[in-house]
């Protein structure tokens, strides 16, 4: 093994460690607790080491969001491909479960401001993959509608329901009923 490949591997491992520490800290204490100083202490590296990998907290947040989109895409794909027939309900349930299971990660992906080019050709592959799974779920019901726009409506409906519930704007005990009605109305 060459010295260069060892250094590249060590660099990737440090980046992985930083992103994992940020996610763990955000899940236990919230995103306000995630600072470069705190992350440096958590991973036992100096702040300059963090800055050699990421420009700051915003760049770390973006890396977390990209990683989260890859995980969400995998969950949605599993739900979509396992469904018998129309997968809307299964994918919506997988999406909701993801948001509930990983609230800080979900916030990094879709609530907090991150410097990522969503909905553009320059978007990182995991962002495109997550949206693509939603699009493939909606495609069978699109008919003459623009499948991209219909997918955006489906996604925004799911996101709105979950965000309003998680933030106490809607009663949690009615979540399943709201979701069922949304899916019924959405699929026509």
ROSE-903241 format. One record per atom (N, C-alpha, C): residue number from 0; x, y, z. Coordinates in pm, whole numbers, plus 50000, padded with zeros to 5 digits. Each point is the difference from the previous one (the first is absolute). Example, Ala and Ser with C-alpha at 12.3 -4.5 7.8 and 13.67 -1.06 7.14 Angstrom:
2
NODE resi    xx    yy    zz
NODE    0 51319 49431 50780
NODE    0 49911 50119 50000
NODE    0 50090 50120 50000
NODE    1 49965 50105 49928
NODE    1 50082 50119 50006
NODE    1 49923 50109 50073
***
This chain:
188
NODE resi    xx    yy    zz
NODE    0 50085 49883 50000
NODE    0 49915 50117 50000
NODE    0 50089 50124 50000
NODE    1 49970 50093 49915
NODE    1 50081 50120 49990
NODE    1 49965 50096 50114
NODE    2 50092 50090 50027
NODE    2 49978 50101 50104
NODE    2 49882 50088 49961
NODE    3 49989 50033 49871
NODE    3 49890 50085 49953
NODE    3 49865 49934 50025
NODE    4 49986 49872 49970
NODE    4 49871 49934 50020
NODE    4 49968 49987 50150
NODE    5 50102 49981 50083
NODE    5 49978 49995 50145
NODE    5 49951 50135 50050
NODE    6 50060 50108 49952
NODE    6 49959 50135 50041
NODE    6 49856 50030 49954
NODE    7 49967 49958 49880
NODE    7 49864 50020 49950
NODE    7 49899 49923 50084
NODE    8 50035 49877 50037
NODE    8 49913 49918 50083
NODE    8 49983 50064 50139
NODE    9 50110 50049 50057
NODE    9 49993 50064 50132
NODE    9 49918 50128 49994
NODE   10 50014 50074 49891
NODE   10 49922 50123 49983
NODE   10 49851 49968 49993
NODE   11 49964 49900 49922
NODE   11 49860 49958 49988
NODE   11 49947 49952 50134
NODE   12 50082 49929 50077
NODE   12 49957 49954 50132
NODE   12 49977 50117 50095
NODE   13 50085 50103 49994
NODE   13 49981 50119 50084
NODE   13 49871 50073 49960
NODE   14 49976 50014 49870
NODE   14 49876 50063 49954
NODE   14 49878 49923 50050
NODE   15 50007 49869 49990
NODE   15 49891 49913 50048
NODE   15 49979 50022 50150
NODE   16 50109 50009 50075
NODE   16 49995 50021 50144
NODE   16 49935 50135 50033
NODE   17 50035 50103 49927
NODE   17 49944 50134 50022
NODE   17 49849 50000 49973
NODE   18 49960 49943 49888
NODE   18 49858 49996 49963
NODE   18 49921 49918 50101
NODE   19 50053 49886 50040
NODE   19 49932 49916 50099
NODE   19 49987 50071 50133
NODE   20 50105 50067 50043
NODE   20 49995 50075 50127
NODE   20 49897 50112 49993
NODE   21 49993 50068 49886
NODE   21 49902 50108 49984
NODE   21 49858 49943 50007
NODE   22 49976 49890 49933
NODE   22 49868 49938 50003
NODE   22 49963 49956 50141
NODE   23 50091 49933 50067
NODE   23 49974 49951 50135
NODE   23 49971 50114 50096
NODE   24 50081 50104 49993
NODE   24 49982 50116 50088
NODE   24 49868 50070 49971
NODE   25 49965 50015 49873
NODE   25 49873 50063 49963
NODE   25 49882 49918 50047
NODE   26 50008 49869 49989
NODE   26 49888 49915 50044
NODE   26 49983 50005 50152
NODE   27 50108 50015 50075
NODE   27 49986 50000 50146
NODE   27 49978 50139 50058
NODE   28 50059 50104 49938
NODE   28 49993 50134 50059
NODE   28 49946 50107 49906
NODE   29 49976 49967 49875
NODE   29 49950 50099 49904
NODE   29 50113 50064 49920
NODE   30 49963 50060 49888
NODE   30 50100 50058 49910
NODE   30 50073 50120 50060
NODE   31 49938 50071 50094
NODE   31 50068 50113 50062
NODE   31 50124 49955 50078
NODE   32 50000 49876 50047
NODE   32 50114 49947 50075
NODE   32 50117 49962 49909
NODE   33 49974 49990 49871
NODE   33 50104 49958 49905
NODE   33 50081 50123 49959
NODE   34 50118 50011 50055
NODE   34 50095 50106 49966
NODE   34 50132 49934 49964
NODE   35 50083 50072 49928
NODE   35 50130 49940 49965
NODE   35 50083 49974 50126
NODE   36 49989 50088 50097
NODE   36 50074 49979 50126
NODE   36 49951 49872 50069
NODE   37 49870 49984 50007
NODE   37 49943 49881 50066
NODE   37 50034 49874 49922
NODE   38 49991 50006 49868
NODE   38 50034 49883 49918
NODE   38 50147 49962 50016
NODE   39 50086 50100 50002
NODE   39 50143 49973 50018
NODE   39 50024 49926 50131
NODE   40 49932 50044 50106
NODE   40 50015 49933 50129
NODE   40 49944 49857 49994
NODE   41 49886 49983 49933
NODE   41 49936 49869 49991
NODE   41 50088 49898 49927
NODE   42 50064 50043 49893
NODE   42 50078 49905 49919
NODE   42 50149 50000 50036
NODE   43 50036 50088 50093
NODE   43 50137 50009 50051
NODE   43 50101 50038 49892
NODE   44 49958 50097 49918
NODE   44 50089 50064 49903
NODE   44 49989 50150 50023
NODE   45 50096 50074 49949
NODE   45 49995 50145 50016
NODE   45 49901 50060 49900
NODE   46 49957 50124 50028
NODE   46 49911 50068 49907
NODE   46 50065 50017 49862
NODE   47 50129 50030 49991
NODE   47 50060 50009 49866
NODE   47 49987 49871 49919
NODE   48 49999 49885 50067
NODE   48 49980 49874 49929
NODE   48 49859 49997 49941
NODE   49 49901 50043 50078
NODE   49 49863 50006 49947
NODE   49 49994 50092 49879
NODE   50 50065 50115 50011
NODE   50 49996 50097 49891
NODE   50 50079 49952 49878
NODE   51 50088 49903 50018
NODE   51 50071 49944 49884
NODE   51 49907 49907 49921
NODE   52 49890 49960 50062
NODE   52 49901 49913 49934
NODE   52 49875 50076 49957
NODE   53 49956 50092 50083
NODE   53 49877 50075 49976
NODE   53 50024 50147 50029
NODE   54 49937 50088 49922
NODE   54 50019 50144 50019
NODE   54 49937 50050 50129
NODE   55 49908 49926 50056
NODE   55 49934 50039 50124
NODE   55 49877 49915 50023
NODE   56 49919 50043 50096
NODE   56 49881 49925 50037
NODE   56 49905 49982 49882
NODE   57 49986 50103 49917
NODE   57 49908 49990 49885
NODE   57 50042 49889 49905
NODE   58 50129 49985 49978
NODE   58 50049 49893 49912
NODE   58 49980 49863 50063
NODE   59 50014 49993 50130
NODE   59 49975 49873 50070
NODE   59 49852 49966 49991
NODE   60 49915 50100 50020
NODE   60 49856 49980 49989
NODE   60 49961 49952 49860
NODE   61 50063 50056 49898
NODE   61 49973 49956 49863
NODE   61 50043 49854 49980
NODE   62 50115 49963 50055
NODE   62 50046 49861 49989
NODE   62 49904 49905 50071
NODE   63 49949 50043 50115
NODE   63 49902 49920 50073
NODE   63 49873 49985 49915
NODE   64 49956 50109 49939
NODE   64 49878 49997 49918
NODE   64 50016 49905 49881
NODE   65 50114 50003 49935
NODE   65 50024 49911 49885
NODE   65 49998 49855 50047
NODE   66 50066 49973 50111
NODE   66 50001 49864 50054
NODE   66 49859 49955 50037
NODE   67 49923 50091 50058
NODE   67 49862 49968 50037
NODE   67 49914 49970 49879
NODE   68 50021 50074 49892
NODE   68 49923 49975 49877
NODE   68 50031 49862 49943
NODE   69 50125 49957 50012
NODE   69 50036 49866 49954
NODE   69 49926 49895 50083
NODE   70 49993 50021 50131
NODE   70 49929 49906 50087
NODE   70 49850 50001 49972
NODE   71 49944 50120 49981
NODE   71 49858 50010 49969
NODE   71 49969 49931 49867
NODE   72 50083 50022 49901
NODE   72 49979 49936 49869
NODE   72 49996 49848 50015
NODE   73 50090 49945 50081
NODE   73 50003 49856 50021
NODE   73 49872 49951 50068
NODE   74 49954 50074 50101
NODE   74 49876 49962 50069
NODE   74 49880 50007 49905
NODE   75 49993 50106 49921
NODE   75 49888 50016 49907
NODE   75 50004 49893 49891
NODE   76 50118 49970 49950
NODE   76 50015 49897 49897
NODE   76 49954 49865 50054
NODE   77 50039 49968 50122
NODE   77 49960 49873 50060
NODE   77 49848 49993 50014
NODE   78 49939 50109 50044
NODE   78 49854 50002 50014
NODE   78 49931 49991 49865
NODE   79 50052 50073 49903
NODE   79 49937 50002 49867
NODE   79 50009 49864 49932
NODE   80 50116 49938 50006
NODE   80 50019 49873 49928
NODE   80 49934 49883 50073
NODE   81 49978 50012 50130
NODE   81 49935 49893 50075
NODE   81 49847 50006 49990
NODE   82 49949 50115 49958
NODE   82 49854 50018 49995
NODE   82 49939 49915 49890
NODE   83 49884 49945 50030
NODE   83 49926 49930 49895
NODE   83 49895 50099 49950
NODE   84 50011 50037 49875
NODE   84 49909 50099 49944
NODE   84 50049 50141 50026
NODE   85 49907 50093 50014
NODE   85 50032 50140 50020
NODE   85 50077 50017 50131
NODE   86 50114 50066 49993
NODE   86 50091 50010 50115
NODE   86 49985 50127 50081
NODE   87 49903 50087 49967
NODE   87 49987 50129 50068
NODE   87 49998 49987 50152
NODE   88 49915 49914 50052
NODE   88 49986 49987 50145
NODE   88 50128 49947 50064
NODE   89 50062 49902 49936
NODE   89 50122 49942 50055
NODE   89 50115 50101 50000
NODE   90 50012 50075 49893
NODE   90 50107 50100 49991
NODE   90 49972 50116 50096
NODE   91 49875 50042 50010
NODE   91 49966 50107 50094
NODE   91 50029 49956 50143
NODE   92 49970 49875 50033
NODE   92 50029 49948 50134
NODE   92 50150 49994 50025
NODE   93 50076 49960 49900
NODE   93 50146 49995 50014
NODE   93 50057 50141 50018
NODE   94 49948 50095 49926
NODE   94 50043 50139 50011
NODE   94 49971 50054 50141
NODE   95 49878 49976 50048
NODE   95 49960 50046 50133
NODE   95 50084 49933 50109
NODE   96 50025 49871 49984
NODE   96 50080 49927 50099
NODE   96 50142 50055 50005
NODE   97 50056 50030 49883
NODE   97 50134 50057 49994
NODE   97 50004 50132 50077
NODE   98 49904 50088 49973
NODE   98 49997 50132 50065
NODE   98 49983 49987 50151
NODE   99 49921 49905 50043
NODE   99 49978 49979 50144
NODE   99 50120 49937 50067
NODE  100 50064 49907 49932
NODE  100 50114 49927 50056
NODE  100 50125 50086 50009
NODE  101 50016 50093 49906
NODE  101 50121 50083 49992
NODE  101 49963 50148 49986
NODE  102 49941 50059 50103
NODE  102 49950 50138 49986
NODE  102 50109 50103 49968
NODE  103 50114 49990 50064
NODE  103 50106 50099 49972
NODE  103 50055 49982 49859
NODE  104 50013 49878 49956
NODE  104 50046 49974 49864
NODE  104 49898 50053 49900
NODE  105 49872 49974 50024
NODE  105 49895 50050 49913
NODE  105 50004 50153 49992
NODE  106 50020 50064 50115
NODE  106 50010 50146 50001
NODE  106 50117 50048 49916
NODE  107 50113 49933 50010
NODE  107 50117 50039 49920
NODE  107 49969 49987 49851
NODE  108 49925 49898 49965
NODE  108 49969 49974 49860
NODE  108 49898 50098 49943
NODE  109 49894 50031 50078
NODE  109 49886 50067 49941
NODE  109 49945 50122 50074
NODE  110 50055 50032 50116
NODE  110 49947 50112 50075
NODE  110 50102 50112 50018
NODE  111 50121 49965 50037
NODE  111 50103 50100 50022
NODE  111 50056 50049 49866
NODE  112 50049 50121 50000
NODE  112 50063 50054 49879
NODE  112 50134 49931 49978
NODE  113 50015 49939 49883
NODE  113 50127 49938 49962
NODE  113 50038 50046 49861
NODE  114 50127 50006 49976
NODE  114 50050 50045 49871
NODE  114 50014 49880 49906
NODE  115 49886 49953 49954
NODE  115 49996 49889 49905
NODE  115 49909 50038 49884
NODE  116 50035 49961 49880
NODE  116 49918 50034 49883
NODE  116 49886 49901 49977
NODE  117 49896 50008 50084
NODE  117 49884 49915 49980
NODE  117 49934 50034 49867
NODE  118 49938 49901 49940
NODE  118 49918 50018 49878
NODE  118 50076 50065 49886
NODE  119 50127 49967 49986
NODE  119 50082 50050 49890
NODE  119 50082 49883 49945
NODE  120 50051 50015 49879
NODE  120 50087 49894 49947
NODE  120 50127 49981 50083
NODE  121 50039 50104 50076
NODE  121 50123 49993 50081
NODE  121 49978 49933 50135
NODE  122 49878 49962 50030
NODE  122 49970 49938 50130
NODE  122 50082 49872 50016
NODE  123 50051 49977 50120
NODE  123 50072 49874 50024
NODE  123 49909 49880 49974
NODE  124 50058 49891 49959
NODE  124 49924 49880 49964
NODE  124 49904 49954 50109
NODE  125 50037 50000 50128
NODE  125 49903 49955 50101
NODE  125 49873 50085 50006
NODE  126 50010 50129 49973
NODE  126 49880 50085 49997
NODE  126 49911 49959 49884
NODE  127 50063 49977 49884
NODE  127 49925 49956 49882
NODE  127 49938 49862 50023
NODE  128 50074 49913 50068
NODE  128 49950 49865 50025
NODE  128 49876 50000 50090
NODE  129 50004 50080 50107
NODE  129 49885 50007 50091
NODE  129 49878 50053 49926
NODE  130 50018 50108 49925
NODE  130 49888 50054 49923
NODE  130 49956 49899 49895
NODE  131 50094 49931 49939
NODE  131 49968 49901 49898
NODE  131 49914 49887 50054
NODE  132 50024 49959 50123
NODE  132 49916 49896 50059
NODE  132 49857 50050 50019
NODE  133 49986 50125 50042
NODE  133 49866 50057 50011
NODE  133 49935 50008 49861
NODE  134 50078 50043 49901
NODE  134 49947 50012 49863
NODE  134 49953 49864 49947
NODE  135 50077 49896 50023
NODE  135 49961 49868 49950
NODE  135 49877 49948 50073
NODE  136 49980 50044 50122
NODE  136 49881 49963 50076
NODE  136 49876 50068 49943
NODE  137 50016 50125 49959
NODE  137 49888 50080 49950
NODE  137 49971 49972 49852
NODE  138 50099 49957 49926
NODE  138 49986 49981 49855
NODE  138 49873 49922 49960
NODE  139 49965 49889 50067
NODE  139 49882 49925 49956
NODE  139 49868 50077 50009
NODE  140 49994 50106 50082
NODE  140 49875 50075 50012
NODE  140 50005 50134 49927
NODE  141 50111 50029 49935
NODE  141 50020 50133 49939
NODE  141 49906 50026 49883
NODE  142 49968 49899 49924
NODE  142 49913 50020 49884
NODE  142 50059 50107 49909
NODE  143 49920 50101 49968
NODE  143 50045 50110 49914
NODE  143 50074 50110 50075
NODE  144 50005 49991 50133
NODE  144 50068 50102 50079
NODE  144 50151 49988 49986
NODE  145 50068 50111 50017
NODE  145 50146 50002 50001
NODE  145 50047 49923 50123
NODE  146 50069 49889 49980
NODE  146 50038 49913 50111
NODE  146 50094 50071 50098
NODE  147 50084 50089 49950
NODE  147 50092 50074 50089
NODE  147 49920 50091 50094
NODE  148 49905 50073 49945
NODE  148 49920 50092 50080
NODE  148 49910 49922 50096
NODE  149 49941 49892 49954
NODE  149 49917 49918 50087
NODE  149 50083 49941 50115
NODE  150 50122 49961 49970
NODE  150 50090 49950 50104
NODE  150 50031 50108 50102
NODE  151 50023 50121 49953
NODE  151 50025 50112 50092
NODE  151 49879 50024 50091
NODE  152 49881 49988 49945
NODE  152 49879 50015 50082
NODE  152 49989 49889 50104
NODE  153 50026 49877 49958
NODE  153 49996 49886 50092
NODE  153 50101 50021 50113
NODE  154 50122 50035 49964
NODE  154 50107 50021 50097
NODE  154 49964 50115 50095
NODE  155 49954 50111 49945
NODE  155 49969 50114 50085
NODE  155 49884 49968 50094
NODE  156 49904 49921 49954
NODE  156 49891 49958 50087
NODE  156 50049 49915 50116
NODE  157 50085 49902 49970
NODE  157 50057 49916 50106
NODE  157 50082 50085 50098
NODE  158 50085 50083 49944
NODE  158 50087 50085 50083
NODE  158 49916 50092 50088
NODE  159 49900 50061 49943
NODE  159 49915 50091 50077
NODE  159 49929 49930 50114
NODE  160 49942 49885 49972
NODE  160 49932 49924 50104
NODE  160 50095 49964 50114
NODE  161 50116 49952 49964
NODE  161 50097 49957 50101
NODE  161 50056 50118 50078
NODE  162 50034 50105 49932
NODE  162 50060 50115 50066
NODE  162 49900 50068 50094
NODE  163 49878 50017 49955
NODE  163 49900 50062 50086
NODE  163 49970 49914 50122
NODE  164 49996 49869 49982
NODE  164 49976 49910 50113
NODE  164 50119 50002 50096
NODE  165 50120 49987 49946
NODE  165 50119 49996 50086
NODE  165 50017 50129 50079
NODE  166 49956 50112 49944
NODE  166 50015 50128 50067
NODE  166 49879 50036 50085
NODE  167 49910 49905 50022
NODE  167 49887 50020 50089
NODE  167 49888 50084 49941
NODE  168 49998 50019 49869
NODE  168 49893 50077 49937
NODE  168 49877 49916 49969
NODE  169 50018 49867 49998
NODE  169 49889 49907 49980
NODE  169 50012 49888 50103
NODE  170 49887 49945 50038
NODE  170 49998 49894 50101
NODE  170 50067 49873 49945
NODE  171 50094 49949 50076
NODE  171 50073 49880 49963
NODE  171 49906 49880 49989
NODE  172 49901 49993 50085
NODE  172 49911 49884 50001
NODE  172 49916 49989 49873
NODE  173 49990 50107 49922
NODE  173 49924 49996 49875
NODE  173 50089 49980 49876
NODE  174 50127 49976 50023
NODE  174 50094 49990 49887
NODE  174 49960 49891 49900
NODE  175 49971 49882 50048
NODE  175 49967 49889 49909
NODE  175 49874 50032 49919
NODE  176 49902 50060 50063
NODE  176 49876 50036 49929
NODE  176 50028 50106 49895
NODE  177 50079 50101 50035
NODE  177 50034 50103 49901
NODE  177 50076 49942 49883
NODE  178 50097 49916 50030
NODE  178 50081 49939 49895
NODE  178 49913 49913 49908
NODE  179 49909 49923 50058
NODE  179 49911 49916 49918
NODE  179 49911 50085 49911
NODE  180 49948 50108 50053
NODE  180 49915 50089 49920
NODE  180 50081 50068 49891
NODE  181 50120 50044 50033
NODE  181 50089 50061 49900
NODE  181 50025 49903 49886
NODE  182 50032 49877 50031
NODE  182 50029 49900 49896
NODE  182 49875 49968 49918
NODE  183 49886 49993 50065
NODE  183 49875 49974 49929
NODE  183 49970 50112 49900
NODE  184 50013 50123 50045
NODE  184 49972 50116 49915
NODE  184 50107 50015 49893
NODE  185 50123 49969 50035
NODE  185 50108 50017 49906
NODE  185 49991 49902 49885
NODE  186 49964 49877 50032
NODE  186 49997 49898 49895
NODE  186 49867 49999 49925
NODE  187 49907 50085 50044
NODE  187 49876 50021 49927
NODE  187 49907 49886 50004
***
